[in-house]
Amino acid sequence: MITKGNKHENYEILNLIGYGLSKFNDDFIKEFGFNTKTAFYQYCVHIGIAETVGTIKNRMDLFDHFFPNNGRRGWWQKGNTYIHRKYLIDSLFGKENAKGYSDIVKLYLKENYKVTDLILDVKPIVKSRFKKLQETGLEAELYFMNNFNEISSFRNGSLEDARLYGDGYDFQINVNESSYLAEVKGIRERKGRFRLTEKEFLMASEYKNDYIITLVLNLNDIPVFLSIENPVNNLTFIEKTIISKEIKEYHLSKDIF
């Protein structure tokens, strides 16, 4: 098996395929023109997603536990260890039927593996969600939203989503009479670095101990939390000026009416 650290080289597509096999069973493979899972596994090996059919079957086993209606137990011994992978795909493509979901997998194969003989029809909004698939931030935020009560500072708290406001924090966590601002950062390995935007840095400076950076480490395998209160005081940051690319706008040449 080809891996990079704990992460298989084809991590994203293997998760997409495992999810599809578990959720849709034979309806998924029929969208690719196959009548048996074994034939589909062999196809995946042929196009270079995995070295063996066992790799594909194992990824299906990983997701089977989360879809009990498929009649298979999968890796039930693992419990919810890998459920963060399902959270991410659910959030983006959970409402798709077997055809719609298989078209997303086909789009991934077309764009990343140059598989050109696939027939697909993907709507623009699905393409927009598709672009979010590989963003570490979204995966980390979803994991946080589903597990923030595991963090001692947030235990028994309620979460308010502030991501749309763009004010330098992702969530407000209300615990009894206290409120904390949580900024979530995802790191795929067990260690790494992160950055703060200017807004995040200013909010952290203003709210001090009530501003908590929550790192979701080891997203490639089994995520773990690391919380840092008052990050501006407790960590060392280096200021850098980023020159943004020139942004084009298109203005009307005259009034509509």
N, C-alpha and C positions, 0 to 999 in steps of 0.2 A: 504493500500500500504506500502510495506517495503521500508524504505529509510534510508540512512546514510547521515545526514545533508540534503542537497538538492538533493543528488544523490540516485536514486533507487538502491537497492542492485544488480539488474541485468541490470544495465545501458547499458553496451556494447552490450549485446545480444538484448535488447529491441530496441536499435537504429538500429542494423543490420536488425532486422525483420521489423521494421517500414519502413525503407528505401526500403527493398525488396517488401513489400506490396504496397507501393506508386509507385515505379518505374515500377514494372512488373505485378501488379494486379494478376489476376487469374493464370497467367503463373508461378508465384512464388509458390503459394500454391499447384499447381498440381505436382510440383517437390517433394512435401512431401506426395503425394498420396491423397490429399483432393480436393473436388469439390466445396466447399463453404468456404468463409472466416470464417463463424461462427464455422465450424468444426475445422478449423485450430486454431482459438482462443482457443477453448476448449482443443485442444491438448497442446497448450502452457501452459495452466493452469495445465493440468494433469502432465506435466513433471517438474513443479515447477518454471517456469519463472515468472509467475505472479499469484496473488491471484484471480483475476477476469478477464473475457474476456474484460471488459472495459479498463483495463490497456493496452492490446495489441492494441485495436482499437484507443485509445488515442495516442499511439506512431505512428500509421499510419497517424492519423490526423495531427500530428506535421510535418511530412514530405510531406503530400499531397500538401501543398502550393508551394513546390519547384518543383513539377512535374505536371504542369497544364494540360498536355495531358491526364492525367488519368480521367479527368472529375469531380474531386472532389475538393472542395475549401479548405477543411481542416481548420487549424487554421490560416486563412488568416489575421485575426485581429492582429496576432503577428508579421506580416511582416517578416523581416529577423532575428528576435531575436535569433532563434536557428539554423541559417544556418551553424554555425561552425561545427555542427555535420555532416551535409552533406558534407562540405569541406573535412573532414577527410576520410569519406568512399569513396567519389569520388576519392580522391588522391590514394587510395590503390586498390579499386575494381571497379572504375567507368567504365572500359571498358569491364567488364564481361557481358555476356548475362544471361538470367534467370536461365539456368542450372548451369553455372559457378558460379553465385552469390549464388544460393541456396546451392551449395556444400560448399561454405565458411561458410555459416550459419550452415550447418550440421557439419562441422569440429569443429566449436565453441561448438556446443552442445555435440559432442562426447568427446572433451577434457575437458570441464568445467562442464558438467552435466551428464557425463557417460551414454549418450543415445547411445546404442549399435546397434540398429536395423536400422540404416540409411545407405543407399548405396551412396557412394560419390567417386569422382575421382578428386583430387586436385593436380595441377602441382607444382613442387618444388618452382618455383618463386612466386607462389601465397602463399605457406606456408611461404616463407620469408617475404612477405608483411603482412601476417597474424600476424606475431610476432610483427610488428610495431603498431598494432591496439591499444594496451593499453599503449603506451608510451606517457606520458604527453607532452614531448618536441615536438614531431611532430605535435600534435594538436595545441599547442600554436604557433608554427612557421607558420602553415597554416593560423591561425587566423590573425597573424601579417601581413603576406604577402597580405592578402585581405583587411586589415583595417588600415595599418600603417599611412595613410594620416589623420586619426582622431587625431593623436598625434601632438601637436602644433609644436614641434621641427622638425617634418618630413613633415609638411603640404606642399603640392605642390612639393614634392620631387620625385625622381625616385629611384627604388630599384635595387641593384645588389646582387645576391645570392652568398655568400662566404662560404657556409656550407661545401662544398666538400674539401676546402683547409685546414681546421683544424688549422687555425691560431689564434684562440682565440676570434672570433666574428662570428656571423651568417650572417649579412647583412651589406652592405654599403649603406647608404642613401645619395643621392646627392641633396642638396637644394641650388639652385642658385650657388654661388661660394664656398659653404661650403660642406664638406663631414663628415658624422658621422658614427661611427661604432656601430651597434646595436647587442647586445647579448640578445636573447629572452629566458625567463624562464617561464614555466607553473606551476601554482599552482591550484589545484582543488577546494580549498575552498576560502573564502574571505580573508584569511590571512595565512601566513606560512613562511617558510624559504627556502633559496636556497643556493647553493654553487657555487664557481668559481673554475675552473681548474687552474693549474699553468699558462698555456698559457693565459687564460682569465684574470687572475689577472695581469700578466705582461703587456698585451695590455692595460688594463684599467689604469695601472700606467703610461704608456707611453703617451697615448692619452688624459688622464684626461677628460676635459669637452666635448671632441669630442667622448668619449666612453660612451654610454648610455645603461644601463640595462633596458630592457622593460619586466616587469612582466605582464603576462596574468593571472589575478586572476579570481576565480569563474568559472573555466571551466566546473564544474558540472552543472551549470545552465546558467546564462547569463554572458559571459566574460566581464571583464573591464580591461583597461590598467592602469599600474602604471609605470611611467618612472623615472629613477634615473640617473642623470648626475654625472660623476666623482665618481663612486661608492666606489673606494678605499679611497677617501678622506671623503666621506659623510656617509659611513657605517663602522661598525667595524667587521672585519673578524678575525677568529682564524685559524692559520696555523695548518694543520693536515697532517701527513705523512701516506699515504695509502700503505700498503704492497700488491702488486699485486700477484695474483695466478701464480704459475709456468706455463709457456707456453711451450707446446710441439711443435716441428717441426720435419718434416720427410725429410731427405736428401737422395738423390740418392747415392748408394754405388759405382757407377762408371759412367764414361761418357756415354752418349747415343750413340755417334758415335766414 
